[in-house]
Amino acid sequence: MSVNARSAAVTPRGILARKGGEPLVCLTAYTTPMARLVDRHCDIVLVGDSVGMVLHGLPDTLGVTLDMMILHGKAVRRGLERSLLVVDMPFGTYEETPEQAFRNASRLMAETGCGAVKIEGGQSMESTIRFLTRRGIPVMAHIGLTPQAVHMLGGYRVQGRGDDAAHILRDAEAVAQAGAFSVVLEKVPAALADRITAAITIPTIGIGASVNCDGQILVIDDMLGMFQDFQPKFVKRFARIGEIAKSAIADYAAAVRARQFPNETHVFTDAPAVEQGEP
């Protein structure tokens, strides 16, 4: 499908209908400028709670608040015209009861204008997902490595190896039966991801899963090479923006110290504004 053909706004129902079709393109975004860049190419734009680590320097996602997600959700909403905006429910805002989840999810949707929310967890969240979807809140599920449970999982480890595979499969079946319109499979073995993709009726969106998932998602800063400290196995750097930025900042600093910037083309004179290209 060409970019021009993807002109209508994407909806959760439309994502569900893409099961087994053209792969879904998904990326995170946290700001209006980035949202404008990805909107033309993506089916889903996720405001992930990874924003806490990527933009706020937190050690994990557990310190992310609902207010933070609303702030960034609003910013991304301003930059989108057609992609489906999905916003993460942060840790502690949905686990207690389905009613708690509904209060916070409804606020998130009302204040950001997002089209769906994402929550982590499989069988343990089945009743919550069913409660939300029956009350008009579309839910994207997230199983496998769930970063909000990183301490319980023993770190950022692959999930679903050996005997644990059956548990992850049951998680996938549970969220599908509960009414989720899609499910993120994070850091699970490829064979298990293939098995899940074939077994459930909703699209699977892989991140460190399988080439055969119904879609793929990456953190935008990882994909653009904004970080040089580490590169997860499941990330391909499609650009090296971090290296370009380092070089540009070094050049700027050198130019300022050498008084090569600004020069006469960057400063203003007493001439009329129109002669200087001012509005």
Secondary structure as a PSIPRED ss2 file (coil, helix, strand):
# PSIPRED VFORMAT (PSIPRED V4.0)

   1 M C   1.000  0.000  0.000
   2 S C   1.000  0.000  0.000
   3 V C   1.000  0.000  0.000
   4 N C   1.000  0.000  0.000
   5 A C   1.000  0.000  0.000
   6 R C   1.000  0.000  0.000
   7 S C   1.000  0.000  0.000
   8 A C   1.000  0.000  0.000
   9 A C   1.000  0.000  0.000
  10 V C   1.000  0.000  0.000
  11 T C   1.000  0.000  0.000
  12 P H   0.000  1.000  0.000
  13 R H   0.000  1.000  0.000
  14 G H   0.000  1.000  0.000
  15 I H   0.000  1.000  0.000
  16 L H   0.000  1.000  0.000
  17 A H   0.000  1.000  0.000
  18 R C   1.000  0.000  0.000
  19 K C   1.000  0.000  0.000
  20 G C   1.000  0.000  0.000
  21 G C   1.000  0.000  0.000
  22 E C   1.000  0.000  0.000
  23 P C   1.000  0.000  0.000
  24 L E   0.000  0.000  1.000
  25 V E   0.000  0.000  1.000
  26 C E   0.000  0.000  1.000
  27 L E   0.000  0.000  1.000
  28 T E   0.000  0.000  1.000
  29 A C   1.000  0.000  0.000
  30 Y C   1.000  0.000  0.000
  31 T C   1.000  0.000  0.000
  32 T H   0.000  1.000  0.000
  33 P H   0.000  1.000  0.000
  34 M H   0.000  1.000  0.000
  35 A H   0.000  1.000  0.000
  36 R H   0.000  1.000  0.000
  37 L H   0.000  1.000  0.000
  38 V H   0.000  1.000  0.000
  39 D H   0.000  1.000  0.000
  40 R C   1.000  0.000  0.000
  41 H C   1.000  0.000  0.000
  42 C C   1.000  0.000  0.000
  43 D C   1.000  0.000  0.000
  44 I E   0.000  0.000  1.000
  45 V E   0.000  0.000  1.000
  46 L E   0.000  0.000  1.000
  47 V E   0.000  0.000  1.000
  48 G C   1.000  0.000  0.000
  49 D C   1.000  0.000  0.000
  50 S C   1.000  0.000  0.000
  51 V H   0.000  1.000  0.000
  52 G H   0.000  1.000  0.000
  53 M H   0.000  1.000  0.000
  54 V H   0.000  1.000  0.000
  55 L C   1.000  0.000  0.000
  56 H C   1.000  0.000  0.000
  57 G C   1.000  0.000  0.000
  58 L C   1.000  0.000  0.000
  59 P C   1.000  0.000  0.000
  60 D C   1.000  0.000  0.000
  61 T C   1.000  0.000  0.000
  62 L C   1.000  0.000  0.000
  63 G C   1.000  0.000  0.000
  64 V C   1.000  0.000  0.000
  65 T C   1.000  0.000  0.000
  66 L H   0.000  1.000  0.000
  67 D H   0.000  1.000  0.000
  68 M H   0.000  1.000  0.000
  69 M H   0.000  1.000  0.000
  70 I H   0.000  1.000  0.000
  71 L H   0.000  1.000  0.000
  72 H H   0.000  1.000  0.000
  73 G H   0.000  1.000  0.000
  74 K H   0.000  1.000  0.000
  75 A H   0.000  1.000  0.000
  76 V H   0.000  1.000  0.000
  77 R H   0.000  1.000  0.000
  78 R H   0.000  1.000  0.000
  79 G H   0.000  1.000  0.000
  80 L C   1.000  0.000  0.000
  81 E C   1.000  0.000  0.000
  82 R C   1.000  0.000  0.000
  83 S C   1.000  0.000  0.000
  84 L E   0.000  0.000  1.000
  85 L E   0.000  0.000  1.000
  86 V E   0.000  0.000  1.000
  87 V E   0.000  0.000  1.000
  88 D E   0.000  0.000  1.000
  89 M C   1.000  0.000  0.000
  90 P C   1.000  0.000  0.000
  91 F C   1.000  0.000  0.000
  92 G C   1.000  0.000  0.000
  93 T C   1.000  0.000  0.000
  94 Y C   1.000  0.000  0.000
  95 E C   1.000  0.000  0.000
  96 E C   1.000  0.000  0.000
  97 T C   1.000  0.000  0.000
  98 P H   0.000  1.000  0.000
  99 E H   0.000  1.000  0.000
 100 Q H   0.000  1.000  0.000
 101 A H   0.000  1.000  0.000
 102 F H   0.000  1.000  0.000
 103 R H   0.000  1.000  0.000
 104 N H   0.000  1.000  0.000
 105 A H   0.000  1.000  0.000
 106 S H   0.000  1.000  0.000
 107 R H   0.000  1.000  0.000
 108 L H   0.000  1.000  0.000
 109 M H   0.000  1.000  0.000
 110 A H   0.000  1.000  0.000
 111 E H   0.000  1.000  0.000
 112 T H   0.000  1.000  0.000
 113 G C   1.000  0.000  0.000
 114 C C   1.000  0.000  0.000
 115 G C   1.000  0.000  0.000
 116 A E   0.000  0.000  1.000
 117 V E   0.000  0.000  1.000
 118 K E   0.000  0.000  1.000
 119 I E   0.000  0.000  1.000
 120 E E   0.000  0.000  1.000
 121 G C   1.000  0.000  0.000
 122 G C   1.000  0.000  0.000
 123 Q H   0.000  1.000  0.000
 124 S H   0.000  1.000  0.000
 125 M H   0.000  1.000  0.000
 126 E H   0.000  1.000  0.000
 127 S H   0.000  1.000  0.000
 128 T H   0.000  1.000  0.000
 129 I H   0.000  1.000  0.000
 130 R H   0.000  1.000  0.000
 131 F H   0.000  1.000  0.000
 132 L H   0.000  1.000  0.000
 133 T H   0.000  1.000  0.000
 134 R C   1.000  0.000  0.000
 135 R C   1.000  0.000  0.000
 136 G C   1.000  0.000  0.000
 137 I C   1.000  0.000  0.000
 138 P C   1.000  0.000  0.000
 139 V E   0.000  0.000  1.000
 140 M E   0.000  0.000  1.000
 141 A E   0.000  0.000  1.000
 142 H E   0.000  0.000  1.000
 143 I E   0.000  0.000  1.000
 144 G E   0.000  0.000  1.000
 145 L C   1.000  0.000  0.000
 146 T C   1.000  0.000  0.000
 147 P H   0.000  1.000  0.000
 148 Q H   0.000  1.000  0.000
 149 A H   0.000  1.000  0.000
 150 V H   0.000  1.000  0.000
 151 H H   0.000  1.000  0.000
 152 M H   0.000  1.000  0.000
 153 L H   0.000  1.000  0.000
 154 G C   1.000  0.000  0.000
 155 G C   1.000  0.000  0.000
 156 Y C   1.000  0.000  0.000
 157 R C   1.000  0.000  0.000
 158 V C   1.000  0.000  0.000
 159 Q C   1.000  0.000  0.000
 160 G C   1.000  0.000  0.000
 161 R C   1.000  0.000  0.000
 162 G C   1.000  0.000  0.000
 163 D C   1.000  0.000  0.000
 164 D H   0.000  1.000  0.000
 165 A H   0.000  1.000  0.000
 166 A H   0.000  1.000  0.000
 167 H H   0.000  1.000  0.000
 168 I H   0.000  1.000  0.000
 169 L H   0.000  1.000  0.000
 170 R H   0.000  1.000  0.000
 171 D H   0.000  1.000  0.000
 172 A H   0.000  1.000  0.000
 173 E H   0.000  1.000  0.000
 174 A H   0.000  1.000  0.000
 175 V H   0.000  1.000  0.000
 176 A H   0.000  1.000  0.000
 177 Q H   0.000  1.000  0.000
 178 A H   0.000  1.000  0.000
 179 G C   1.000  0.000  0.000
 180 A C   1.000  0.000  0.000
 181 F C   1.000  0.000  0.000
 182 S E   0.000  0.000  1.000
 183 V E   0.000  0.000  1.000
 184 V E   0.000  0.000  1.000
 185 L E   0.000  0.000  1.000
 186 E E   0.000  0.000  1.000
 187 K C   1.000  0.000  0.000
 188 V C   1.000  0.000  0.000
 189 P C   1.000  0.000  0.000
 190 A H   0.000  1.000  0.000
 191 A H   0.000  1.000  0.000
 192 L H   0.000  1.000  0.000
 193 A H   0.000  1.000  0.000
 194 D H   0.000  1.000  0.000
 195 R H   0.000  1.000  0.000
 196 I H   0.000  1.000  0.000
 197 T H   0.000  1.000  0.000
 198 A H   0.000  1.000  0.000
 199 A H   0.000  1.000  0.000
 200 I C   1.000  0.000  0.000
 201 T C   1.000  0.000  0.000
 202 I C   1.000  0.000  0.000
 203 P C   1.000  0.000  0.000
 204 T E   0.000  0.000  1.000
 205 I E   0.000  0.000  1.000
 206 G E   0.000  0.000  1.000
 207 I E   0.000  0.000  1.000
 208 G C   1.000  0.000  0.000
 209 A C   1.000  0.000  0.000
 210 S C   1.000  0.000  0.000
 211 V C   1.000  0.000  0.000
 212 N C   1.000  0.000  0.000
 213 C C   1.000  0.000  0.000
 214 D C   1.000  0.000  0.000
 215 G E   0.000  0.000  1.000
 216 Q E   0.000  0.000  1.000
 217 I E   0.000  0.000  1.000
 218 L E   0.000  0.000  1.000
 219 V C   1.000  0.000  0.000
 220 I H   0.000  1.000  0.000
 221 D H   0.000  1.000  0.000
 222 D H   0.000  1.000  0.000
 223 M H   0.000  1.000  0.000
 224 L C   1.000  0.000  0.000
 225 G C   1.000  0.000  0.000
 226 M C   1.000  0.000  0.000
 227 F C   1.000  0.000  0.000
 228 Q C   1.000  0.000  0.000
 229 D C   1.000  0.000  0.000
 230 F C   1.000  0.000  0.000
 231 Q C   1.000  0.000  0.000
 232 P C   1.000  0.000  0.000
 233 K C   1.000  0.000  0.000
 234 F C   1.000  0.000  0.000
 235 V C   1.000  0.000  0.000
 236 K C   1.000  0.000  0.000
 237 R C   1.000  0.000  0.000
 238 F C   1.000  0.000  0.000
 239 A C   1.000  0.000  0.000
 240 R C   1.000  0.000  0.000
 241 I H   0.000  1.000  0.000
 242 G H   0.000  1.000  0.000
 243 E H   0.000  1.000  0.000
 244 I H   0.000  1.000  0.000
 245 A H   0.000  1.000  0.000
 246 K H   0.000  1.000  0.000
 247 S H   0.000  1.000  0.000
 248 A H   0.000  1.000  0.000
 249 I H   0.000  1.000  0.000
 250 A H   0.000  1.000  0.000
 251 D H   0.000  1.000  0.000
 252 Y H   0.000  1.000  0.000
 253 A H   0.000  1.000  0.000
 254 A H   0.000  1.000  0.000
 255 A H   0.000  1.000  0.000
 256 V H   0.000  1.000  0.000
 257 R H   0.000  1.000  0.000
 258 A C   1.000  0.000  0.000
 259 R C   1.000  0.000  0.000
 260 Q C   1.000  0.000  0.000
 261 F C   1.000  0.000  0.000
 262 P C   1.000  0.000  0.000
 263 N C   1.000  0.000  0.000
 264 E H   0.000  1.000  0.000
 265 T H   0.000  1.000  0.000
 266 H H   0.000  1.000  0.000
 267 V C   1.000  0.000  0.000
 268 F C   1.000  0.000  0.000
 269 T C   1.000  0.000  0.000
 270 D C   1.000  0.000  0.000
 271 A C   1.000  0.000  0.000
 272 P C   1.000  0.000  0.000
 273 A H   0.000  1.000  0.000
 274 V H   0.000  1.000  0.000
 275 E H   0.000  1.000  0.000
 276 Q H   0.000  1.000  0.000
 277 G C   1.000  0.000  0.000
 278 E C   1.000  0.000  0.000
 279 P C   1.000  0.000  0.000
